[in-house]
Amino acid sequence: MSNLRVLIAGGGTGGHIIPALAVARELVARRSAEILFVGTARGMESRLVPEAGFNLRLVDVGQLKNVSLLTRLRTLFALPRAIFACKRLIREFQPNVVFGVGGYASGPAMAAALWLKVPAMAFEPNAMPGLANRLVGKRVQAAAVNFPSATRWFRNAEVTGIPVRPEFFTLAAPTAPHLLIFGGSQGARIFNVHLPEIIVGLLEAVPGLTVLHQSGQRHYEQTQAAYAVSGADLSRWEVRPFIGDMPARFAQATLVISRSGASTVAELAAAGKPALLVPFAAAADDHQRRNAEEMVKAGAAVLLDESEIDAPGKLLDALVNLLTNPSGWPRWPRRLAPRPIPLPQSASPTASQPSRSLPLDDLSQARIRPKGRKSLSSYTLDRSDSALPWLCANTPGRLRRCRVLCTLWQSGTKCGRVALAC
């Protein structure tokens, strides 16, 4: 479809905005789409979107989760203004589809899209959707999720995974025991404090082990000093403020200890790396713990709560057991298979399966009308829509209410797919 216009709303954290940017690039490359981002000044999108060369419009909307009552009240009073601002943007930009990725600006923009009857699609990278996506999940026309457990929150949800760099799928096997420690781009204080405390015992218990620790720029000097005073062999550990070539570091690792944000678990799935996950306890809606629990259920990781790390010997015992007992590692190839999306050009065993995904431009062609009374919570596709024959031909079940199964990432783009019993 020519002149495809897509409004992408939301952000806040890298787990939301980085996949959104990947989707935007693919839409431009494959559909010559015109993209407009809507976000807030406080989110990472305020820096990353302009750097990527996309237009960004800001709306003023605050937080509702994990904030004081006063802040929550201010946000609630300001919310109608944010919704009307998004309505003005939609009328001005006239998008074919509004794509909400979760985060501060996603809620008002998706609400405005539903109000104006513009086709809307939600993206949810976590096992537990954020507040914005939970509020609109049953009202949008389609949703793309990373975890099967998240589908119950949405209408017409498809497990698509999230975009992951292709290098994560073709890593060479490690040649020696190596532990990779990272807590996201900013590092994790709990790792910076506790890993130097056990490094001597860990190196003694695992012959030949080397360690690479990403501390984050802010705590680099302090973490480096903590390792130095531990007395551990200087040739067997290294602290870096930031790791640029993460696929190369994954390739060297026999075990990864990390947080359990959406992007991290997707990369672990793509790389097939055993992991010890320590969820960030203060994450909104406890979504990191939910992500980690899904990985554990699938036999793909071991979970250790932050409170357990303080227990004497708990962290050391867990790492030594995983590093010295490969039979106890998560069984990635059998239980949790990272499958690139989409399948036609994939090298995975499922490549012969036909894709049932509806391209985003086909969704934008669907003319939405309310079902029954003018309720914004229930929609059907008009039987005269050009997209309907495709839907009915590719979707099993009743023809009158075809499910819209949307995948934004067309052939050639690989995604880390987290799916049980693959």
Buried (B, 14 or more C-beta within 10 A) or exposed (E): BEEBBBBBBBBBBBBBBBBBBBBBBBBBEBBEBBBBBBBBEBBBBBEBBEEBEBEBBBBBBBBBEEEEEEEBEBBEEBBEEBBBBBBEBBEEBEBBBBBBBBBBBBBBBBBBBBBBBBBBBBBBBBBBBBBBBBBBBBBBBBBBBBBBBBBEBBBBBBBBBBBBEEBBBEBEEBEEBBBBBBBBEBBBBBBBBBBBBBBBBBBEBBEEBBBBBBBBEEBBEBBBEBBEEBEBEEEBBEBBBBBEEBBEBBBBBBBBBBBBBBBBBBBBBBBBBBBBBBBBEEBBBBBBBBBBBBBBBBBBBBBBBBEEBEEEEBBBBBBBBBBEEEEEBBEBEEBBBBBBBBBEEBEBEEEEEEBBBBBBBBBBBBEBEEEEEEEBEEBBBEEEBEBBEBBBEBBEEEEEBBBBBBBBBBBBBBBBBBBBEB
